[in-house]
Amino acid sequence: MGRGWVTSRPVVLAVAVVSVAVIGVGLYLFQPWKLWQDETVREALPSTAATASPGPSQTSPGPTLSAPVGPQTVSAGQLISHEHTTTGAVKIVRLADGSHTLRLENLDTSNGPDLHVWLTDAPVKEGKAGWEVFDDGKYVSLGKLKGNKGNKGDQNYVLPADVDLSQYTSVSIWCDRFNVSFGAAALAKA
């Protein structure tokens, strides 16, 4: 009776070690505690100051301030759900200085591990067919998702100056860890 316990002890110890390792890897990969953590971001749309321009005639005492051209929406779309329920609006905005910003408004999605905002050339497909298409073609990662709840706020992502907007037709909230889209929006010219 005592002998059986001695031979099974290493097996029990090995099972315990493997179980702890599997649980540790699972916690690292899935980060389930993020399901209960929400991050809200409230960013104002970037703006530029008024610029000086010469007066209407040579006899003007000096430059006058011209009113800045306000931000203009270049394209926009509504987020649809993929792996997780996702809602909100996406806009690409041209600022007065000519730079572009991608803006997420009223974003509501699940928090998750390693979420990024991607500008892509992939078509937005509904349902499971659209979950994994965004890394098949061209994409630009605009950085980590700043927050998953924006019902009372918005977030901005600066577009690199060398991005040709005519080459990109959609935006994805992309989970790099599992190569899946949480949600996406097709962009239509405004």
N, C-alpha and C positions, 0 to 999 in steps of 0.2 A: 504494500500500500504506500509506503514512504518512497519507494523507488520510482513509481509512476510520476509523482510530484517533481522529483528531481529532473527527470528527462523532459517534462513538459514546461518547466520553468524557463529554459532558454527560448522555447517557442513563444510563450506568453510575453516575454521581454521583447522579442523580435517583433511581434504583432503590435505591441504598445509603441515601440519606436517608429515603426512604419506608419501607424495611425497618427501619431503626433506630427510626423513629417507631412503626411497628406493633408491634414487639417491646416497646418502652417502654410503650405503652398496654396491651398484653396482660399484661405483668408487673404493672402497676398494678392492673388489674381482677381478675386471677385470683390474684395473690400465691401462686404455686406453692410457695414456700419454706415456707409455713405447713403444708403437708402433712407436713413433718418436724419441726414444732414442736408440742409438747404442753404444755399449761398445766394443772396440777393445783391445785385450790382445796380447802382444808379449813376450812370454817367451822362453828362450833358453832351450834346453834339458839339464837337470842336468848332471853334469859330476863329475868324481872323479879324484883325483890326482894320479900320479905315486906312486907305492909302493916300499919300500925298500926290497931287497931280498939279501941273502948271495951271495958272489962272487962265481965263479966256483971252487975255490980251497981254502984250509985252509990258503994258503999263501997270499991270496988277502989282500990288505991293509984295506978293509972295505966293507960295503955293497954297492951294485950297484943299480941304479934305473932301474926297469923293466918298459917297456912301458905298460900303462894301457890297459886293454881290453876294446875296445870301446863299446858303447851301442849296444845292439842287439835287433832287433824286434822279439818278440815272436809270436805275432798274430796281425792281421790287418783286417780292413774292411772299407767299404764306407757307409756313412750315407744316409739313404733314408728318405723321407718326411712322416710325419704322420699328426698331427693336423695342423702344419705349415710347409711351404716349408723349408727344411733343407738339406744342402749339406756339404761335407767335408770328411776328412779321420780320422779314429781312429786307434791308434797303442798302443799295450802294449809293452813296452820296458824294457828289463833287463839291468840295469846299471852295471858297472864294479864291484861295491861292492855287487852285488847279489840282490839288491832291485829292485822293479818294479814300473814303472810309466805309467799311462794311458795318452796318448798324443792326443789332438785334433788338427788337422792341417787344416787350411783354412776353419774353421767353418763359416757357414753363416746360421742363423736362425732368427726368430722373437724374440724380447725381450719379456719377459712375467713375470708374478708374480711367485716368488718362484720356479725358475728353478734349477734343480739339475742334476748332472752327476751320472748315476747308472750303475754299472756292474751287469748283471743279468744272469739268466739261461733260460730266456724265448726265444722262437723262434721269429725271426724277420719276421713279416707278412706285406705285402704291403697293402696300403689303410687303410680304417677305421677299418678293422679287427685287425690291429696291434696297435691301439691307446691305448688300456687299458690292455694289457696282462702282462706288465712288473712287476706289483706288485702282480701277482698271485703266484709266486714262490719265489725262493731265489734271493735276491739282496743285494748289498752293495752300500750305498750312499757314494760317494767320495767327496761330498761337493757341495756347490752352484756353479752354472755355473759362471765363472769369467767374461765372455764377450760373446756376441752373434755374433760378427763380427770378423773374424780372417783371412780375405782375405790376409792380409799382416802380419799375425802373427799366433802364436800357443799358446796353453795352456797345462799345465801339472797338473796331479792329482796323488799324491803319493798313491800307493796301500798299505793297511795295510799288515804287514809281515805275518799274519796268514791266508791270503786269498789263498785258493787252486784254482789256475787258471784253473785247469781241470774241475771245477764245474760250470764255468761261460762261456757263449757262445755269449753274446751280450752286447751292451752298448746302453743306452737310455738317451736322453736329456728329463728329466721327469719334468712335472709341478706338484708339490706337491699340489698346491691349488685346481686343478681340476682333479687330478688323470688321467692324459693323457700324452702320449708321443708326444713331438714336432717332434722328429726324432730318428732313431735308426740305428745301424749297427750290422750285424752278424760278429763275429770274426772268422777268419780262421787262422790256424797255418801258420807261415811264413816259 
